[in-house]
Amino acid sequence: MGIGLQISDAQGTPILDTSMRTGRILGSITISGNAGSTTVPTVVGTPFLVVTSWPRSYNSGQFGTAYVWGDVTFDGTTIRWSFGLGGPIYDSVTVYYGSY
C-alpha cells in the first residue's frame, strides 16, 4: 500500500487513490444556432468535453422528422462545433470542458 489518500467502497475495494488521475470541470459554454467556435483559457493536462442532450429531432418540412447530431472538438484553447444536418439548431446545448 502506498502513502497518501485512498478511498474504498464498503467491500474495501479502492475506488480512488493518489495514483489515479481525476477530472475537473473548468467551465461550460451554451451553444445554439449555427456552427461556430469559442476560445477558452489554457487547459493544463488532458482536455475533455461533456455534451448534454443534443436536440433529438425537428420537423424538416416536406421530409418529415429529421434527427440532429453534432460534432464538438477541443483544439488547444478553441472549442468548435457543427451540426450533422448543416444546422442550425433551435434548442441550446451545454458543453462542459475540463481536464484530467
C-alpha positions in Angstrom: 0.0 0.0 0.0 1.3 3.4 -1.0 1.3 6.5 1.1 -1.4 9.1 0.6 -5.2 9.3 0.3 -7.1 6.2 -0.6 -10.9 5.9 -0.7 -12.5 2.5 -0.7 -16.1 1.2 -1.1 -17.9 -0.8 1.6 -16.2 -4.0 0.5 -12.7 -2.5 0.8 -12.1 -2.2 -2.9 -10.1 1.0 -3.7 -12.1 3.4 -5.8 -9.8 6.4 -5.7 -6.2 6.9 -4.6 -3.5 9.4 -5.2 -2.0 7.4 -8.1 -5.2 7.9 -10.1 -6.0 10.9 -12.4 -9.3 12.6 -11.7 -11.0 15.1 -13.9 -12.2 18.6 -13.1 -14.7 20.7 -14.8 -13.2 24.1 -15.7 -16.2 25.7 -17.3 -19.1 25.5 -19.7 -20.5 27.1 -22.8 -24.0 27.1 -24.2 -24.3 26.6 -28.0 -27.3 27.0 -30.3 -27.8 28.2 -33.8 -25.2 27.5 -36.4 -21.7 26.0 -36.3 -19.1 28.1 -34.5 -16.2 28.3 -32.1 -15.1 30.0 -28.9 -11.8 30.4 -27.1 -11.4 29.2 -23.5 -8.5 29.7 -21.1 -5.5 27.4 -21.5 -6.2 23.9 -20.2 -3.4 22.1 -18.3 -3.4 18.3 -18.6 -5.6 16.2 -20.9 -8.7 18.1 -22.0 -12.2 16.6 -22.2 -15.7 17.7 -23.3 -19.1 16.6 -22.0 -22.0 17.5 -24.2 -25.5 17.5 -22.6 -28.6 16.4 -24.5 -28.5 17.2 -28.2 -31.9 18.1 -29.5 -33.4 14.8 -30.6 -35.4 15.8 -33.7 -37.1 18.6 -35.5 -39.7 18.8 -38.3 -37.8 19.3 -41.5 -40.9 20.2 -43.6 -41.6 18.0 -46.6 -39.1 15.4 -45.4 -40.8 14.8 -42.1 -38.8 14.4 -38.9 -35.0 14.7 -39.1 -32.6 13.8 -36.4 -29.8 16.2 -35.4 -26.3 15.1 -34.4 -23.4 17.3 -33.6 -19.7 17.3 -33.5 -17.7 19.2 -30.8 -13.9 19.3 -30.8 -11.3 20.8 -28.5 -8.1 22.0 -30.1 -5.7 23.9 -27.8 -7.8 26.7 -26.4 -10.5 26.5 -29.1 -13.8 24.6 -28.9 -15.5 24.2 -32.2 -18.9 22.8 -33.0 -21.1 21.9 -36.0 -24.3 20.0 -36.6 -24.9 17.0 -38.8 -27.7 18.3 -40.9 -25.9 21.6 -41.5 -27.8 23.3 -38.7 -29.0 25.4 -37.3 -30.4 24.0 -34.1 -33.0 26.0 -32.3 -32.5 24.5 -28.8 -29.5 25.2 -26.7 -26.9 22.6 -25.8 -24.5 22.9 -22.8 -20.9 21.8 -23.3 -18.7 21.3 -20.2 -15.0 21.4 -20.6 -12.2 20.3 -18.3 -9.0 18.4 -17.8 -7.7 15.3 -16.0 
